[in-house]
Amino acid sequence: MTRPKKKPKRARSPRAVSVPPPSVRESAAGATTEGSAGPDDGGASEAQLREEGTDRPARAPWKGRPRSVPAGAPTPVLLEATVDAGEPARAVLPMERPSDPYVVARIRELEERLDRMIDEHARDHVAGADGDAPTTRSESPRAMSSRPPEPEGMLDGAKELLSSDFYLRKWGRMGLRNRSEEVDEFGYDPVYEQKVLPFFDFLYEKYFRVEVHGVEHLPAEGRCLLVANHSGTVPFDGVMLRRAVRREHAQRREVRWLAEDGIFHLPFLGAFSNRLGAVRACQENAERLLEHGALVAVFPEGTKGIGKLFKERYRLQRFGRGGFVKLGLRTRTPVVPVAIVGGEETNPMLSRVEYLTRALGIPYFPVTPTFPLLGPVGLLPAPTKWKIFFGEPLDLEGYGAGSADDEILVGRLTEQVRGEIQQMLDRAVRERRSIWFG
């Protein structure tokens, strides 16, 4: 009986396997020789080769991120092993894995889109820029040619009109046309005043028919403080006092009046008053005006003066802490008392609402016979007869340098000026026959 012939073994193709360094192989071989229990060493070698994956099919190389090797661990060496061929193994250097072309193309596409967005944003916000926007270094000719054409002609005009910068530039040019180049540090604009001067001259001559008495008490030159009563729900006394001195004084002097802070919290009215000659009321502004030799008008009653009810008309309120007297003592400025009659009846206040008005930036909400019944039209002043009286000046030259810190002296001089103004008001009201014709 003949034995069947064994099939010849097929030679295995060489492939790369991971083999540890020689030092690790020698130590592993020694441990296997000492601890092996099997009688057949060839079977143990075959089992070891199976565990190492010699008989397993080759896998495709992994395209992900390479695993990190711990510090101190032996670095594996790629060998080209040939099983059953008897040839020695040859070391093969690891090859660098190529990047994914799809990922590279996607990254380039995103970079080009980001560059285009940056360029378009810059072109939209640069006003008046001529020429095309600069191209970035990452843009290729193909990407530039694929851009949509820039809007031209009518589209450019529509885009310009819809932008907020267009209106800001237009309003700025219109404002500069109405301004002069001689605006002072307090905002007074002589060119603007000349444009609105006919309106105030109409109020002075025809509407209020202002009469002036005692204007000769004002100095021909040099600084001077005019202390006047404050009246009217919508105060016109500052403008009328300025027009009275400008028209009736022999030297045609100009008056700068100090306006309370509440006016400058309202839209349009604060800037409008500044351009006509008003100055925000504070000691620093008043001293700067007096240093220039100006006539400065102050209203010590402040908001309380224009907030009086009709039944309290021509009763002077408290003059504060005598700030105008301290100012006159420090700067050696004469003080002239002024009484204005007729302003209390222009908008007679029947009541005032003070709830929730602080949130609106106003001290109170006035209630007159015509406001708020007729809306904004109800704030138009009544055509009453106005009279302005200038008293004799109070000379402060004889007081010492430290007299402004003397509270008793300041209080006494304040009451003296307040008493003179009250006497002139009482006399004028007694002699007046009608609030319409004087």
HELIX and SHEET records of a PDB file:
HELIX    1   1 PRO A   22  GLY A   35  1                                  14    
HELIX    2   2 ASP A   41  GLU A   52  1                                  12    
HELIX    3   3 PRO A  101  HIS A  125  1                                  25    
HELIX    4   4 PRO A  141  SER A  145  1                                   5    
HELIX    5   5 MET A  154  LEU A  162  1                                   9    
HELIX    6   6 SER A  164  ARG A  177  1                                  14    
HELIX    7   7 PRO A  190  PHE A  202  1                                  13    
HELIX    8   8 LEU A  203  TYR A  207  3                                   5    
HELIX    9   9 VAL A  215  HIS A  217  5                                   3    
HELIX   10  10 ASP A  237  GLU A  248  1                                  12    
HELIX   11  11 ASP A  261  PHE A  264  1                                   4    
HELIX   12  12 LEU A  269  LEU A  276  1                                   8    
HELIX   13  13 GLN A  283  GLU A  291  1                                   9    
HELIX   14  14 THR A  303  ILE A  306  1                                   4    
HELIX   15  15 PHE A  310  GLU A  312  5                                   3    
HELIX   16  16 GLY A  323  THR A  331  1                                   9    
HELIX   17  17 ARG A  358  LEU A  360  5                                   3    
HELIX   18  18 GLY A  375  LEU A  379  5                                   5    
HELIX   19  19 ALA A  401  ASP A  405  5                                   5    
HELIX   20  20 GLU A  407  GLU A  431  1                                  25    
SHEET    1   A 3 ARG A  15  VAL A  19  0                                        
SHEET    2   A 3 VAL A  77  ALA A  81 -1                                        
SHEET    3   A 3 ARG A  90  ALA A  91 -1                                        
SHEET    1   B 7 GLU A 211  HIS A 213  0                                        
SHEET    2   B 7 LYS A 387  PHE A 390  1                                        
SHEET    3   B 7 VAL A 335  VAL A 341 -1                                        
SHEET    4   B 7 CYS A 224  ALA A 228  1                                        
SHEET    5   B 7 LEU A 295  VAL A 298  1                                        
SHEET    6   B 7 VAL A 255  ALA A 259  1                                        
SHEET    7   B 7 VAL A 279  ARG A 280  1                                        
SHEET    1   C 2 SER A 351  VAL A 353  0                                        
SHEET    2   C 2 PHE A 365  VAL A 367 -1                                        
END                                                                             
